[in-house]
Amino acid sequence: MRMYQVDAFTDRLFAGNPAAVLVLDHWLPDDLMLAITQENNLAETAFVKARSDGAWDLRWFAPAHEVDFCGHATLATAHVLLTEAKAEAPLVFHTRVGELRVTQGPHGYRLDIPRLPPEPLERLPAEIARVFDNPPVRIFRNFENIFADLGSAEAVRSFVPALASIARLGSVGLVVTGQEADNGRAHFVSRYFAPGAGIPEDPVTGSIHATLVPYWAERLGRERLMAFQASVRGGWLDCELTEDRVFLVGNAVTFMKAMISLPNGAAGTHSATAAESPGSRSNFVRRASARHPKTNST
């Protein structure tokens, strides 16, 4: 079976965030998709299947489990479909968080994701209450992550994560963010840690910007923002906020095209599509609040 590895949110190899992409005729069994992801040992592996209406069903797996939302693997999937599968833009993906769209522009791929407003927190969850040397300026969350504004980009870059403590959040991740200095190219920077999902530090994360962009747009009084994720590999995101959507512009480059081997008889069909499965949009919305970890304030 053909598999691609793509560096997303970068225009050069060995930067941005790598994701594996498999274009399927039929869904593979869930345990096999998880096993492929674990074998790849990347933050995410994307599995995409064409629909009869011209759109695509898209699912993402991290090494620990299937995930609800992944931006960089969506960008990587669009890159593969447009450059290798000869699909035509715009691409429409049906996912656990509803429809995601990708178009092409003069400066890269334009990813259309939902706007997830920051939900204020009174206190940090007990699991991570002591991971900061200095109290964050602000703390907030969305359905899948805790966010901490450390006050400056320098504080974000110098932050040393206590991964064992953060892992106690389970599938919930921790985002640290801060405003860049006035002479910096970016308006804000961030880093993302999700060791409970098998991702100690993610190089560049599209999905967290569904909440970071609304947060910083309000703080800075602007709807167009340049973001930098300050991991070792690093990545740039050109961001735009609208009433209910966030647009991210970034590039992607193919690193590898490979043929992978599967166990005999393993590539059977999987009866449910992403839109019809237990991970569908309607079930996802109902489950979101139930997955919030307990905090010190409750």
Secondary structure, DSSP 8 states (H G I E B T S, - for coil): -EEEEEEES-SSTTSSEEEEEEEESS---HHHHHHHHHHHTSSEEEEEEE-TTS-EEEEEE-SSSEES--HHHHHHHHHHHHHTS---SSEEEEETTEEEEEEEETTEEEEEEE----EE-SS--GGGTTS-SS--SEEEE-SSEEEEE-SSHHHHHH----HHHHHTTTT-EEEEEEE--TTSS-SEEEEEEEGGGTEEEES--STTHHHHHHHHHHHHT-SEEEEEE-SSS-EEEEEEE-SSEEEEEE-EEEEEEEE----TT-----S--TTTSTTSHHHHHHHHGGG----TT-
